[in-house]
Amino acid sequence: MIVFVLSKAYWDNRNFIFAFMIVQNVLYTLASVGIYAIAMQCCWKKVSASQFTLFMTISNLGTMAFAGLIGPISENFSWQISLLAFAIFIAMAWLVMQFLNIDKQMEKVAELENKDLESKIFEMSAI
């Protein structure tokens, strides 16, 4: 995104725009697959469908919120400033993600799985 903002001189070049769109969509797809895989790993199996749905809903709401901001931002600022603002938002989200402890979350999910398994074994032995 930053490269696109800094290359305003090439915005009239169709090939440049097509190449940017292709690269952006490929990177978005790869990032989405990674995020979905991480989100699925962070889900407790017992409630995974609901929890994963919640993760995806939050993701989609974020996408819709930023899409809704495109109009007001582009009306008040140039496209170059608008795209730079979105790049800054993406950078801030990336920064926040650095503080997430996925390993700790996965440990907690494993603990829940073990407790659930132990309770099932206890129930079966009581029968």
C-alpha positions in Angstrom: 0.0 0.0 0.0 2.8 2.4 0.9 4.5 1.6 -2.5 1.3 2.5 -4.3 0.9 5.8 -2.4 4.5 6.8 -3.2 4.1 5.9 -6.9 1.4 8.4 -7.8 3.2 9.2 -11.0 2.3 5.7 -12.3 -1.4 5.9 -11.4 -2.3 6.7 -15.0 -0.5 3.5 -16.3 -3.1 0.8 -16.7 -0.5 -2.0 -16.4 0.8 -0.6 -13.1 -2.8 -0.5 -11.8 -3.6 -4.0 -12.9 -0.3 -5.3 -11.5 -1.0 -3.6 -8.2 -4.6 -5.0 -8.1 -3.3 -8.5 -8.7 -0.5 -8.3 -6.1 -2.9 -6.8 -3.6 -5.5 -9.5 -4.1 -2.9 -12.3 -3.9 -1.4 -10.9 -0.7 -4.9 -10.3 0.8 -5.9 -13.9 0.0 -2.7 -15.3 1.5 -3.1 -13.1 4.6 -6.7 -14.2 5.0 -5.8 -17.9 4.8 -3.2 -17.4 7.5 -5.6 -15.5 9.7 -8.3 -18.1 9.3 -5.9 -20.9 10.2 -4.8 -19.0 13.3 -8.4 -18.3 14.3 -9.3 -21.9 13.9 -6.4 -23.0 16.1 -7.5 -20.6 18.8 -10.9 -22.2 19.0 -12.0 -24.7 21.6 -13.3 -27.7 19.8 -16.5 -27.9 21.9 -17.6 -24.4 20.8 -15.4 -24.0 17.7 -18.2 -23.3 15.2 -19.7 -20.5 17.3 -16.3 -19.1 18.3 -14.9 -19.2 14.7 -18.1 -17.5 13.5 -17.5 -14.8 16.0 -13.9 -14.3 14.9 -15.1 -14.1 11.2 -17.9 -11.7 12.1 -15.5 -9.4 13.8 -13.2 -9.6 10.8 -16.1 -8.8 8.4 -17.3 -5.9 10.5 -13.8 -4.4 10.4 -13.7 -4.8 6.6 -17.2 -3.1 6.3 -16.2 -0.3 8.7 -13.1 0.5 6.7 -15.1 0.3 3.4 -17.6 2.7 4.9 -14.8 5.1 5.7 -13.6 5.3 2.1 -16.3 7.7 1.0 -16.0 10.3 3.8 -12.2 10.1 3.8 -11.8 10.4 0.0 -14.3 13.4 -0.1 -12.1 15.3 2.4 -8.7 14.2 1.3 -6.8 13.3 -1.9 -6.6 9.6 -2.8 -2.9 9.6 -2.0 -3.7 10.8 1.6 -6.6 8.4 1.9 -4.6 5.4 0.9 -1.8 6.5 3.2 -4.3 6.7 6.1 -5.5 3.2 5.4 -1.9 2.0 5.2 -1.4 3.6 8.7 -4.5 1.8 10.0 -3.1 -1.5 8.6 0.2 -0.9 10.3 -1.5 -0.1 13.6 -3.4 -3.4 13.4 -0.2 -5.2 12.6 1.4 -3.6 15.6 -1.5 -4.6 17.9 -1.2 -8.2 16.6 2.4 -8.3 17.8 1.1 -8.2 21.4 -1.3 -11.2 20.9 0.1 -14.3 22.5 -1.3 -17.1 20.3 0.8 -19.8 22.0 -0.8 -18.9 25.4 -4.3 -19.0 23.8 -3.5 -22.4 22.3 -2.3 -23.7 25.7 -5.5 -22.5 27.3 -7.6 -24.2 24.6 -5.6 -27.4 25.2 -6.3 -27.1 29.0 -10.0 -26.8 28.3 -9.8 -29.9 26.0 -8.1 -31.9 28.7 -10.5 -30.8 31.4 -13.4 -31.7 29.1 -11.9 -35.1 28.4 -11.3 -35.8 32.1 -14.9 -34.9 32.9 -16.1 -37.3 30.2 -13.9 -40.1 31.6 -15.1 -39.4 35.1 -18.7 -39.5 33.9 -18.1 -42.8 32.1 -16.5 -44.3 35.1 -19.4 -43.3 37.3 -21.8 -45.2 35.1 
